[in-house]
Amino acid sequence: MQKYLCIPCGYIYDPVLGDADGGIAPGTSFADLPQDWVCPVCGVGKEDFEPIDE
């Protein structure tokens, strides 16, 4: 599954891990995140994330 990088702060959303603090279950792809989901570190929206290769 594709990981996404928060451009402002460097947080990496890993769909394998999800976002426990944000109520996002492991295995949730970035595309399936709610539109109002925000970066758990700096609070920006999904529009400030870019896919990364690892």
Biopython code that builds the backbone (N, CA, C, O; Angstrom):
import numpy as np
from Bio.PDB.StructureBuilder import StructureBuilder

atoms = [
    (1, "MET", "N", (0.829, -1.186, 0.000)),
    (1, "MET", "CA", (0.000, 0.000, 0.000)),
    (1, "MET", "C", (0.877, 1.254, 0.000)),
    (1, "MET", "O", (1.938, 1.288, 0.622)),
    (2, "GLN", "N", (0.412, 2.273, -0.706)),
    (2, "GLN", "CA", (1.147, 3.521, -0.888)),
    (2, "GLN", "C", (1.200, 4.340, 0.407)),
    (2, "GLN", "O", (0.188, 4.520, 1.085)),
    (3, "LYS", "N", (2.392, 4.827, 0.734)),
    (3, "LYS", "CA", (2.561, 5.732, 1.869)),
    (3, "LYS", "C", (2.503, 7.168, 1.361)),
    (3, "LYS", "O", (2.803, 7.440, 0.198)),
    (4, "TYR", "N", (2.111, 8.085, 2.250)),
    (4, "TYR", "CA", (1.992, 9.501, 1.890)),
    (4, "TYR", "C", (2.748, 10.362, 2.889)),
    (4, "TYR", "O", (2.715, 10.122, 4.096)),
    (5, "LEU", "N", (3.435, 11.376, 2.354)),
    (5, "LEU", "CA", (4.248, 12.286, 3.148)),
    (5, "LEU", "C", (3.529, 13.616, 3.327)),
    (5, "LEU", "O", (3.038, 14.199, 2.361)),
    (6, "CYS", "N", (3.470, 14.096, 4.574)),
    (6, "CYS", "CA", (2.955, 15.436, 4.859)),
    (6, "CYS", "C", (4.068, 16.422, 4.517)),
    (6, "CYS", "O", (5.125, 16.419, 5.149)),
    (7, "ILE", "N", (3.827, 17.254, 3.527)),
    (7, "ILE", "CA", (4.861, 18.177, 3.066)),
    (7, "ILE", "C", (5.280, 19.178, 4.154)),
    (7, "ILE", "O", (6.478, 19.397, 4.328)),
    (8, "PRO", "N", (4.342, 19.793, 4.892)),
    (8, "PRO", "CA", (4.767, 20.779, 5.898)),
    (8, "PRO", "C", (5.609, 20.211, 7.044)),
    (8, "PRO", "O", (6.549, 20.867, 7.491)),
    (9, "CYS", "N", (5.287, 18.991, 7.532)),
    (9, "CYS", "CA", (5.987, 18.543, 8.746)),
    (9, "CYS", "C", (6.786, 17.246, 8.591)),
    (9, "CYS", "O", (7.601, 16.927, 9.456)),
    (10, "GLY", "N", (6.571, 16.496, 7.513)),
    (10, "GLY", "CA", (7.345, 15.281, 7.302)),
    (10, "GLY", "C", (6.714, 14.013, 7.846)),
    (10, "GLY", "O", (7.304, 12.938, 7.734)),
    (11, "TYR", "N", (5.516, 14.112, 8.438)),
    (11, "TYR", "CA", (4.809, 12.914, 8.923)),
    (11, "TYR", "C", (4.506, 12.004, 7.738)),
    (11, "TYR", "O", (4.140, 12.473, 6.661)),
    (12, "ILE", "N", (4.660, 10.707, 7.945)),
    (12, "ILE", "CA", (4.340, 9.734, 6.895)),
    (12, "ILE", "C", (3.121, 8.945, 7.319)),
    (12, "ILE", "O", (3.123, 8.277, 8.353)),
    (13, "TYR", "N", (2.056, 9.030, 6.490)),
    (13, "TYR", "CA", (0.884, 8.186, 6.724)),
    (13, "TYR", "C", (1.167, 6.828, 6.114)),
    (13, "TYR", "O", (1.369, 6.712, 4.906)),
    (14, "ASP", "N", (1.181, 5.807, 6.945)),
    (14, "ASP", "CA", (1.410, 4.432, 6.508)),
    (14, "ASP", "C", (0.093, 3.682, 6.662)),
    (14, "ASP", "O", (-0.357, 3.462, 7.786)),
    (15, "PRO", "N", (-0.537, 3.284, 5.551)),
    (15, "PRO", "CA", (-1.832, 2.608, 5.636)),
    (15, "PRO", "C", (-1.782, 1.281, 6.383)),
    (15, "PRO", "O", (-2.808, 0.824, 6.887)),
    (16, "VAL", "N", (-0.629, 0.666, 6.464)),
    (16, "VAL", "CA", (-0.499, -0.575, 7.224)),
    (16, "VAL", "C", (-0.754, -0.301, 8.714)),
    (16, "VAL", "O", (-1.315, -1.138, 9.421)),
    (17, "LEU", "N", (-0.336, 0.875, 9.173)),
    (17, "LEU", "CA", (-0.494, 1.251, 10.576)),
    (17, "LEU", "C", (-1.788, 1.992, 10.864)),
    (17, "LEU", "O", (-2.321, 1.901, 11.970)),
    (18, "GLY", "N", (-2.308, 2.735, 9.867)),
    (18, "GLY", "CA", (-3.476, 3.578, 10.084)),
    (18, "GLY", "C", (-3.102, 4.765, 10.962)),
    (18, "GLY", "O", (-1.943, 5.178, 11.005)),
    (19, "ASP", "N", (-4.090, 5.306, 11.658)),
    (19, "ASP", "CA", (-3.878, 6.440, 12.566)),
    (19, "ASP", "C", (-4.741, 6.187, 13.795)),
    (19, "ASP", "O", (-5.882, 6.642, 13.872)),
    (20, "ALA", "N", (-4.183, 5.457, 14.750)),
    (20, "ALA", "CA", (-4.945, 5.044, 15.936)),
    (20, "ALA", "C", (-5.510, 6.244, 16.686)),
    (20, "ALA", "O", (-6.655, 6.214, 17.136)),
    (21, "ASP", "N", (-4.714, 7.294, 16.821)),
    (21, "ASP", "CA", (-5.173, 8.479, 17.548)),
    (21, "ASP", "C", (-6.323, 9.178, 16.822)),
    (21, "ASP", "O", (-7.165, 9.819, 17.451)),
    (22, "GLY", "N", (-6.351, 9.047, 15.502)),
    (22, "GLY", "CA", (-7.405, 9.674, 14.701)),
    (22, "GLY", "C", (-8.572, 8.750, 14.408)),
    (22, "GLY", "O", (-9.494, 9.118, 13.680)),
    (23, "GLY", "N", (-8.534, 7.532, 14.981)),
    (23, "GLY", "CA", (-9.624, 6.588, 14.775)),
    (23, "GLY", "C", (-9.600, 5.892, 13.430)),
    (23, "GLY", "O", (-10.624, 5.378, 12.979)),
    (24, "ILE", "N", (-8.440, 5.869, 12.780)),
    (24, "ILE", "CA", (-8.306, 5.235, 11.471)),
    (24, "ILE", "C", (-7.694, 3.850, 11.660)),
    (24, "ILE", "O", (-6.586, 3.713, 12.179)),
    (25, "ALA", "N", (-8.427, 2.834, 11.235)),
    (25, "ALA", "CA", (-7.999, 1.449, 11.423)),
    (25, "ALA", "C", (-6.809, 1.096, 10.543)),
    (25, "ALA", "O", (-6.680, 1.621, 9.437)),
    (26, "PRO", "N", (-5.927, 0.201, 11.028)),
    (26, "PRO", "CA", (-4.858, -0.312, 10.174)),
    (26, "PRO", "C", (-5.457, -0.909, 8.902)),
    (26, "PRO", "O", (-6.520, -1.531, 8.932)),
    (27, "GLY", "N", (-4.762, -0.711, 7.790)),
    (27, "GLY", "CA", (-5.229, -1.227, 6.508)),
    (27, "GLY", "C", (-6.068, -0.233, 5.723)),
    (27, "GLY", "O", (-6.555, -0.561, 4.641)),
    (28, "THR", "N", (-6.251, 0.991, 6.252)),
    (28, "THR", "CA", (-7.036, 2.017, 5.561)),
    (28, "THR", "C", (-6.151, 2.767, 4.577)),
    (28, "THR", "O", (-5.184, 3.414, 4.979)),
    (29, "SER", "N", (-6.477, 2.685, 3.287)),
    (29, "SER", "CA", (-5.678, 3.389, 2.284)),
    (29, "SER", "C", (-5.882, 4.896, 2.416)),
    (29, "SER", "O", (-6.882, 5.353, 2.970)),
    (30, "PHE", "N", (-4.933, 5.651, 1.906)),
    (30, "PHE", "CA", (-5.022, 7.112, 1.970)),
    (30, "PHE", "C", (-6.291, 7.600, 1.279)),
    (30, "PHE", "O", (-6.952, 8.517, 1.766)),
    (31, "ALA", "N", (-6.631, 6.991, 0.147)),
    (31, "ALA", "CA", (-7.823, 7.385, -0.604)),
    (31, "ALA", "C", (-9.101, 7.169, 0.201)),
    (31, "ALA", "O", (-10.096, 7.861, -0.016)),
    (32, "ASP", "N", (-9.080, 6.218, 1.123)),
    (32, "ASP", "CA", (-10.261, 5.915, 1.922)),
    (32, "ASP", "C", (-10.346, 6.713, 3.223)),
    (32, "ASP", "O", (-11.299, 6.551, 3.984)),
    (33, "LEU", "N", (-9.363, 7.571, 3.483)),
    (33, "LEU", "CA", (-9.436, 8.426, 4.668)),
    (33, "LEU", "C", (-10.588, 9.418, 4.492)),
    (33, "LEU", "O", (-10.847, 9.863, 3.373)),
    (34, "PRO", "N", (-11.279, 9.770, 5.572)),
    (34, "PRO", "CA", (-12.343, 10.778, 5.462)),
    (34, "PRO", "C", (-11.785, 12.095, 4.924)),
    (34, "PRO", "O", (-10.621, 12.421, 5.158)),
    (35, "GLN", "N", (-12.612, 12.848, 4.208)),
    (35, "GLN", "CA", (-12.158, 14.121, 3.634)),
    (35, "GLN", "C", (-11.711, 15.103, 4.709)),
    (35, "GLN", "O", (-10.876, 15.968, 4.447)),
    (36, "ASP", "N", (-12.259, 14.978, 5.920)),
    (36, "ASP", "CA", (-11.895, 15.918, 6.983)),
    (36, "ASP", "C", (-10.738, 15.426, 7.862)),
    (36, "ASP", "O", (-10.417, 16.037, 8.882)),
    (37, "TRP", "N", (-10.114, 14.307, 7.449)),
    (37, "TRP", "CA", (-8.956, 13.801, 8.197)),
    (37, "TRP", "C", (-7.825, 14.807, 8.070)),
    (37, "TRP", "O", (-7.626, 15.393, 7.006)),
    (38, "VAL", "N", (-7.080, 15.010, 9.160)),
    (38, "VAL", "CA", (-5.940, 15.925, 9.147)),
    (38, "VAL", "C", (-4.693, 15.225, 9.682)),
    (38, "VAL", "O", (-4.785, 14.224, 10.393)),
    (39, "CYS", "N", (-3.551, 15.756, 9.337)),
    (39, "CYS", "CA", (-2.276, 15.244, 9.825)),
    (39, "CYS", "C", (-2.278, 15.255, 11.353)),
    (39, "CYS", "O", (-2.567, 16.286, 11.960)),
    (40, "PRO", "N", (-1.960, 14.124, 11.980)),
    (40, "PRO", "CA", (-1.966, 14.077, 13.438)),
    (40, "PRO", "C", (-0.836, 14.876, 14.088)),
    (40, "PRO", "O", (-0.853, 15.093, 15.299)),
    (41, "VAL", "N", (0.130, 15.309, 13.308)),
    (41, "VAL", "CA", (1.253, 16.078, 13.856)),
    (41, "VAL", "C", (1.023, 17.584, 13.716)),
    (41, "VAL", "O", (1.159, 18.328, 14.687)),
    (42, "CYS", "N", (0.673, 18.036, 12.495)),
    (42, "CYS", "CA", (0.584, 19.486, 12.281)),
    (42, "CYS", "C", (-0.807, 19.987, 11.916)),
    (42, "CYS", "O", (-1.031, 21.197, 11.879)),
    (43, "GLY", "N", (-1.748, 19.081, 11.645)),
    (43, "GLY", "CA", (-3.133, 19.476, 11.438)),
    (43, "GLY", "C", (-3.532, 19.918, 10.044)),
    (43, "GLY", "O", (-4.647, 20.407, 9.859)),
    (44, "VAL", "N", (-2.657, 19.762, 9.051)),
    (44, "VAL", "CA", (-3.044, 20.134, 7.687)),
    (44, "VAL", "C", (-3.909, 19.035, 7.072)),
    (44, "VAL", "O", (-3.918, 17.900, 7.548)),
    (45, "GLY", "N", (-4.637, 19.388, 6.005)),
    (45, "GLY", "CA", (-5.523, 18.438, 5.347)),
    (45, "GLY", "C", (-4.810, 17.530, 4.356)),
    (45, "GLY", "O", (-3.610, 17.657, 4.109)),
    (46, "LYS", "N", (-5.589, 16.611, 3.799)),
    (46, "LYS", "CA", (-5.058, 15.619, 2.863)),
    (46, "LYS", "C", (-4.402, 16.252, 1.634)),
    (46, "LYS", "O", (-3.515, 15.653, 1.024)),
    (47, "GLU", "N", (-4.836, 17.459, 1.273)),
    (47, "GLU", "CA", (-4.297, 18.117, 0.080)),
    (47, "GLU", "C", (-2.815, 18.470, 0.226)),
    (47, "GLU", "O", (-2.151, 18.765, -0.768)),
    (48, "ASP", "N", (-2.296, 18.440, 1.448)),
    (48, "ASP", "CA", (-0.890, 18.760, 1.683)),
    (48, "ASP", "C", (-0.012, 17.520, 1.803)),
    (48, "ASP", "O", (1.113, 17.600, 2.295)),
    (49, "PHE", "N", (-0.523, 16.376, 1.356)),
    (49, "PHE", "CA", (0.235, 15.121, 1.354)),
    (49, "PHE", "C", (0.574, 14.734, -0.084)),
    (49, "PHE", "O", (-0.173, 15.024, -1.018)),
    (50, "GLU", "N", (1.714, 14.075, -0.235)),
    (50, "GLU", "CA", (2.117, 13.550, -1.542)),
    (50, "GLU", "C", (2.545, 12.107, -1.387)),
    (50, "GLU", "O", (3.118, 11.732, -0.365)),
    (51, "PRO", "N", (2.265, 11.279, -2.413)),
    (51, "PRO", "CA", (2.709, 9.878, -2.341)),
    (51, "PRO", "C", (4.223, 9.799, -2.378)),
    (51, "PRO", "O", (4.881, 10.608, -3.032)),
    (52, "ILE", "N", (4.770, 8.821, -1.673)),
    (52, "ILE", "CA", (6.222, 8.626, -1.653)),
    (52, "ILE", "C", (6.554, 7.197, -2.031)),
    (52, "ILE", "O", (5.736, 6.292, -1.864)),
    (53, "ASP", "N", (7.750, 7.001, -2.538)),
    (53, "ASP", "CA", (8.270, 5.679, -2.860)),
    (53, "ASP", "C", (9.225, 5.263, -1.749)),
    (53, "ASP", "O", (10.053, 6.052, -1.294)),
    (54, "GLU", "N", (9.095, 4.025, -1.326)),
    (54, "GLU", "CA", (10.028, 3.527, -0.308)),
    (54, "GLU", "C", (10.537, 2.175, -0.704)),
    (54, "GLU", "O", (11.336, 1.579, 0.019)),
]
sb = StructureBuilder()
sb.init_structure("model")
sb.init_model(0)
sb.init_chain("A")
sb.init_seg("    ")
for serial, (resi, resn, name, xyz) in enumerate(atoms, 1):
    if name == "N":
        sb.init_residue(resn, " ", resi, " ")
    sb.init_atom(name, np.array(xyz, "f"), 0.0, 1.0, " ", f" {name:<3s}", serial, name[0])
structure = sb.get_structure()
